[in-house]
């Protein structure tokens, strides 16, 4: 197995997708954020309201904006015009914040990085907006949950 972003001399390069076939691509990524009690106490009607606004609503907007800018943030990523990007935020049974980002495109390359960037920035936005209440916020994990299209599909079980 070789790294796709290295050429035959071991130098970094952008993957050439010129010969690939265009196909529908989807990726779903997830981040989980653990909020301390001081922050969870502020939760009302499924969101936290601050002087800056609704924490989860702003995190959704930030995540979508970031997903659209992935090619500007990660050096060897192709700049992509996403067909769609959707972010969903909810609490799980452990009262952790679960952020899911689904990115879709019909293209020659996948959208895994866009989904991962989307959930990462949404999680960081929640941290930023809630840090005045506590710095004990933990972004526990960020991972790819599923991808379709391209050479092989992937689904985390």
N, C-alpha and C positions, 0 to 999 in steps of 0.2 A: 504494500500500500504506500502511496506517495501523497504528499500534501499538494492539493490542487493549486495553491497560490505560490508555488515555487517553480521556476523554470528548470531546464535540464542542468543549469550551472548552480542551482540552489539559490538563485536570486528571486526576490519577491516580484510577482507579476499578477495582473488582473487575469482571471480565467477568461479565455476566449470562448464566448458562447455563440459566435457567428454561425456555426454549422449545426447548432442544436435546433430541434423542432419546437415551435411555439405550442404550449399546452396550458390548460388551466392548472394553477398552483394554489395551494392553501397551506397555511401554517397556523398552529395554535400554540401559544406560549403562556406560561403561568408564573406569577410571582406570588409569594405568600409573605405578608407583613404581620408581625406580632406587635400589637399595641399594648402598652401597660394600662393598668386600671385607670390611671388619671386621664388618659385619653379616651378609653372606652366609655367612661362616665359621661362624656360629652356627646355620645351617640344618641341621636334622636331621629326617628322615622328613617332608619337605614343610612344616615349620613351624619357628618359632623359639620356644624356651621361655625365659621370663624369670621373675624373682621375682614379677611381677604375673600370670603365667600364659602361656597360649599366645597368641602375637601374632596369628596369623591368625584363630583362633577368637574372640578378643575383638573384633577388627576386624569380623568378620561380625556379631556381636551389635550392636556400635555402629552399623554401617551400617543394619541393619534398624530399630533404634530411631529413628535419625535420619530415615529415609524415612517412618516413621509420624508424625513431628512436622513434616514439611515445611511444612504450613499455618501452624505457629507460628513458623517461621524466616524464611519469605519473605513479606513483607507482603501481597501481593495474590493469593497462591495460595489456592485453595479448600481447606479442611480435608477430607481424604478418609479414609475407612475402607478401607484396601487389602484386596483379596481375598487377595493373596499378595505376598510380597517374598522374593526369594532372592538371596543373594550367594555368588559363587564366587571363590576366590582360587587362583591357580596361577602358576608361573614360566614365562615364555616362553623361546624359544631364546637370547635375549640375556641370560638370567638376570635379567630384570626381573619385578617382581611385577605381575600383571595381575588387576585386580579387576573383575568383572562383576556388575551388579545388574539383576535383572529384576523389575519391579513390574507387577502386574495388578489390574484393577478392572472392574466393570461399572458405568458411571456416565455422566454428561453431560459430563465433562471428562477430559482425559488425565492420564497419570501420568509424563510426562517428567521433571518437576522432582523427583518422589519418587525416581526411579531415579538422577538426577544427584546429589541430596543423599546418597543411600545410599552411592554409590561415593566421594564426596568425604569423608564422615566416616570411612568405612573406611580410606581412604588416610591421613587425618590421624591416625587411631588407630595405624596402623602406624608413622608418624613418631614419635608421642608415646612409644610403647613401646620404640622402638629408638634414640632420640636419645641415650641414655646411652652407646651404643657409638660413635656418630658423628653429627655434624650435617651430613654430606655427603649426606644423603638428599634425593632430588629427586622431587617429584610432577610428573611430566613433562606429563601431559595428562589431561583429563577431557572426555569427549565423549559425545553421544548416538549410539548405534550403530543403533538401530532403534525405530520406533514403529508401532503399528497401532491402528486405530479412529479415529473422528472424521472430519474433512473429508478428510484425505489421509494415506496411509501414507508412511513414510520408512525407507530402509535405506541405511546407509553402505556403499559398495563399496570 
